[in-house]
Amino acid sequence: MFLRTGILLLVAAGLSMAQAVPRLSWFNPRERLVGVDSDRNVEISIHTPEGRWLENLHPSRLRGSNVYEVSPEIPSGLYLLRLRSAGGERLERILLF
Protein backbone atom coordinates (compact mmCIF):
# COMPACT_ATOMS: atom_id res chain seq x y z
CA MET A 1 0.00 0.00 0.00
CA PHE A 2 2.79 2.46 0.89
CA LEU A 3 4.69 1.73 -2.34
CA ARG A 4 1.55 2.32 -4.41
CA THR A 5 0.98 5.62 -2.59
CA GLY A 6 4.61 6.64 -3.27
CA ILE A 7 4.22 5.94 -6.99
CA LEU A 8 1.03 7.98 -7.16
CA LEU A 9 2.79 10.90 -5.50
CA LEU A 10 5.56 10.77 -8.12
CA VAL A 11 3.05 10.75 -10.97
CA ALA A 12 1.12 13.62 -9.37
CA ALA A 13 4.36 15.61 -9.16
CA GLY A 14 4.95 15.06 -12.89
CA LEU A 15 7.86 12.66 -12.49
CA SER A 16 8.12 9.19 -13.98
CA MET A 17 9.78 6.37 -12.08
CA ALA A 18 12.70 6.48 -14.55
CA GLN A 19 13.27 10.15 -13.76
CA ALA A 20 12.84 9.77 -10.03
CA VAL A 21 15.21 6.90 -9.19
CA PRO A 22 18.00 5.40 -11.31
CA ARG A 23 17.60 1.71 -12.06
CA LEU A 24 19.77 -1.33 -12.59
CA SER A 25 19.09 -2.35 -16.20
CA TRP A 26 21.21 -5.52 -16.16
CA PHE A 27 23.97 -7.28 -14.23
CA ASN A 28 26.56 -9.91 -15.21
CA PRO A 29 27.92 -11.59 -12.05
CA ARG A 30 30.75 -13.52 -13.76
CA GLU A 31 32.14 -10.54 -15.69
CA ARG A 32 31.29 -8.21 -12.76
CA LEU A 33 29.57 -5.73 -15.07
CA VAL A 34 26.69 -3.48 -13.98
CA GLY A 35 24.37 -1.71 -16.43
CA VAL A 36 22.51 1.38 -15.17
CA ASP A 37 19.93 3.59 -16.92
CA SER A 38 19.54 7.24 -15.90
CA ASP A 39 19.84 10.79 -17.20
CA ARG A 40 20.57 12.38 -13.83
CA ASN A 41 23.38 12.88 -11.36
CA VAL A 42 23.80 9.44 -9.83
CA GLU A 43 26.10 7.93 -7.23
CA ILE A 44 26.63 4.19 -7.69
CA SER A 45 28.40 2.28 -4.93
CA ILE A 46 28.95 -1.26 -3.63
CA HIS A 47 28.31 -2.16 0.04
CA THR A 48 28.42 -5.26 2.21
CA PRO A 49 25.06 -6.72 3.30
CA GLU A 50 25.65 -4.94 6.64
CA GLY A 51 25.90 -1.60 4.82
CA ARG A 52 29.67 -1.03 4.95
CA TRP A 53 30.89 0.94 1.89
CA LEU A 54 33.41 -0.88 -0.36
CA GLU A 55 33.70 0.99 -3.67
CA ASN A 56 32.24 3.85 -5.71
CA LEU A 57 31.49 2.90 -9.31
CA HIS A 58 30.25 6.29 -10.49
CA PRO A 59 29.88 9.68 -8.73
CA SER A 60 28.29 12.01 -11.32
CA ARG A 61 25.87 12.52 -14.25
CA LEU A 62 24.84 9.56 -16.41
CA ARG A 63 23.52 9.77 -19.95
CA GLY A 64 21.24 6.87 -21.00
CA SER A 65 22.64 3.36 -20.51
CA ASN A 66 26.03 2.99 -18.84
CA VAL A 67 28.23 0.00 -17.97
CA TYR A 68 30.55 -0.21 -14.95
CA GLU A 69 32.94 -2.88 -13.75
CA VAL A 70 33.08 -3.97 -10.11
CA SER A 71 36.67 -4.24 -8.87
CA PRO A 72 38.20 -7.75 -9.03
CA GLU A 73 39.65 -7.03 -5.56
CA ILE A 74 36.18 -7.44 -4.02
CA PRO A 75 35.80 -11.15 -3.15
CA SER A 76 32.93 -13.32 -4.40
CA GLY A 77 29.75 -13.03 -2.37
CA LEU A 78 26.49 -11.19 -1.80
CA TYR A 79 26.60 -7.36 -1.91
CA LEU A 80 24.33 -4.34 -2.14
CA LEU A 81 24.47 -2.03 -5.16
CA ARG A 82 23.33 1.44 -4.10
CA LEU A 83 21.92 3.78 -6.77
CA ARG A 84 21.36 7.26 -5.38
CA SER A 85 20.14 10.49 -6.98
CA ALA A 86 18.21 13.59 -5.97
CA GLY A 87 15.02 11.68 -6.84
CA GLY A 88 15.69 8.88 -4.38
CA GLU A 89 17.72 5.80 -3.63
CA ARG A 90 17.47 2.17 -4.69
CA LEU A 91 19.31 -0.84 -3.25
CA GLU A 92 19.79 -3.95 -5.41
CA ARG A 93 21.21 -7.24 -4.13
CA ILE A 94 23.96 -8.57 -6.37
CA LEU A 95 25.95 -11.81 -6.23
CA LEU A 96 29.54 -11.64 -7.46
CA PHE A 97 31.44 -14.73 -8.66
Sine and cosine of phi, psi and omega as CSV:
sin_phi,cos_phi,sin_psi,cos_psi,sin_omega,cos_omega
0.00,0.00,-0.70,0.72,-0.01,-1.00
-0.90,0.44,-0.69,0.73,-0.01,-1.00
-0.87,0.49,-0.70,0.72,0.02,-1.00
-0.87,0.49,-0.67,0.74,0.03,-1.00
-0.88,0.47,-0.67,0.74,0.02,-1.00
-0.88,0.47,-0.64,0.77,0.02,-1.00
-0.91,0.41,-0.68,0.74,0.01,-1.00
-0.89,0.46,-0.60,0.80,0.04,-1.00
-0.91,0.42,-0.62,0.78,0.02,-1.00
-0.91,0.41,-0.67,0.74,0.02,-1.00
-0.91,0.42,-0.66,0.75,0.02,-1.00
-0.89,0.45,-0.51,0.86,0.01,-1.00
-0.99,0.13,-0.06,1.00,0.03,-1.00
1.00,0.07,0.32,0.95,0.00,-1.00
-0.93,-0.36,0.65,-0.76,0.14,-0.99
-1.00,0.01,0.25,-0.97,0.03,-1.00
-0.88,0.47,-0.59,0.81,0.00,-1.00
-0.90,0.43,-0.58,0.81,0.01,-1.00
-0.97,0.25,-0.56,0.83,-0.14,-0.99
-0.96,0.28,-0.74,0.67,-0.09,-1.00
-0.71,-0.70,0.76,-0.65,0.06,-1.00
-0.90,0.44,0.41,-0.91,-0.03,-1.00
-0.73,-0.68,0.49,-0.87,0.11,-0.99
-0.97,0.24,0.89,-0.46,-0.03,-1.00
-1.00,0.02,-0.55,0.84,0.10,-1.00
-0.28,-0.96,0.27,-0.96,-0.04,-1.00
-0.51,-0.86,0.73,-0.69,0.06,-1.00
-0.90,-0.45,0.97,-0.24,-0.09,-1.00
-0.93,0.37,-0.52,0.85,-0.01,-1.00
-0.96,0.27,-0.67,0.75,0.01,-1.00
-1.00,0.08,-0.17,0.99,-0.02,-1.00
0.87,0.49,0.66,0.75,0.01,-1.00
-0.95,-0.32,0.67,-0.74,-0.01,-1.00
-0.85,-0.52,0.78,-0.62,0.07,-1.00
-0.95,-0.30,0.78,-0.63,-0.05,-1.00
-0.77,-0.64,0.69,-0.72,0.06,-1.00
-0.94,-0.33,0.80,-0.60,0.09,-1.00
-0.08,-1.00,0.45,-0.89,0.11,-0.99
-0.85,-0.53,0.62,0.78,-0.06,-1.00
-0.72,-0.69,0.09,-1.00,0.17,-0.99
-0.95,0.31,0.84,-0.54,-0.09,-1.00
-0.71,-0.71,0.67,-0.75,0.15,-0.99
-0.95,-0.30,0.82,-0.57,0.01,-1.00
-0.89,-0.45,0.82,-0.57,-0.03,-1.00
-0.60,-0.80,0.36,-0.93,0.01,-1.00
-0.95,-0.32,0.69,-0.72,-0.01,-1.00
-0.71,-0.71,0.40,-0.91,0.13,-0.99
-0.94,0.33,0.26,-0.96,0.06,-1.00
-0.86,0.52,-0.39,0.92,0.05,-1.00
-0.99,0.13,-0.15,0.99,0.05,-1.00
0.98,-0.20,0.03,1.00,0.00,-1.00
-0.96,0.28,0.79,-0.61,0.00,-1.00
-0.91,0.42,0.65,-0.76,0.06,-1.00
-0.87,-0.50,-0.68,0.73,-0.12,-0.99
-0.32,-0.95,0.62,-0.78,0.18,-0.98
-1.00,-0.06,0.75,-0.66,0.07,-1.00
-1.00,-0.09,-0.54,0.84,-0.03,-1.00
-0.35,-0.94,0.80,-0.60,-0.05,-1.00
-0.94,-0.34,0.21,0.98,-0.10,-0.99
-0.55,-0.83,-0.41,-0.91,-0.14,-0.99
-0.94,0.35,0.71,-0.71,0.09,-1.00
-0.97,-0.26,0.45,-0.89,0.10,-1.00
-0.79,-0.61,0.95,-0.30,0.04,-1.00
0.93,0.37,-0.69,-0.73,-0.01,-1.00
-1.00,0.03,0.68,-0.73,-0.04,-1.00
-0.69,-0.73,0.53,-0.85,0.00,-1.00
-0.86,-0.52,0.71,-0.70,0.01,-1.00
-0.75,-0.66,0.53,-0.85,0.02,-1.00
-0.97,-0.25,0.73,-0.68,0.09,-1.00
-0.99,0.14,0.69,-0.73,-0.06,-1.00
-0.81,0.58,0.70,-0.72,0.07,-1.00
-0.93,0.37,-0.21,0.98,0.03,-1.00
-0.96,0.27,-0.30,0.95,0.06,-1.00
-0.99,0.16,0.84,-0.54,-0.05,-1.00
-0.92,0.40,0.31,-0.95,0.07,-1.00
-0.85,0.52,0.54,-0.84,0.03,-1.00
0.47,-0.88,-0.11,-0.99,0.00,-1.00
-1.00,-0.03,0.74,-0.67,-0.02,-1.00
-0.67,-0.75,0.18,-0.98,0.09,-1.00
-0.94,-0.34,0.75,-0.66,0.11,-0.99
-0.98,-0.19,0.87,-0.49,-0.04,-1.00
-0.97,-0.24,0.84,-0.55,0.05,-1.00
-0.92,-0.40,0.90,-0.44,-0.12,-0.99
-0.76,-0.64,0.73,-0.69,0.08,-1.00
-0.59,-0.81,0.00,-1.00,0.03,-1.00
-0.89,0.45,-0.44,0.90,-0.01,-1.00
-0.98,0.17,-0.20,0.98,0.00,-1.00
0.52,-0.85,-0.18,-0.98,-0.07,-1.00
-0.68,-0.73,0.60,-0.80,0.05,-1.00
-0.74,-0.68,0.68,-0.73,0.10,-0.99
-0.93,-0.37,0.75,-0.66,0.04,-1.00
-0.85,-0.52,0.71,-0.70,0.12,-0.99
-0.99,0.15,0.73,-0.69,0.05,-1.00
-0.75,-0.67,0.55,-0.83,0.03,-1.00
-0.91,-0.41,0.87,-0.49,0.00,-1.00
-0.99,-0.15,0.65,-0.76,0.07,-1.00
-0.96,-0.28,0.00,0.00,0.00,0.00
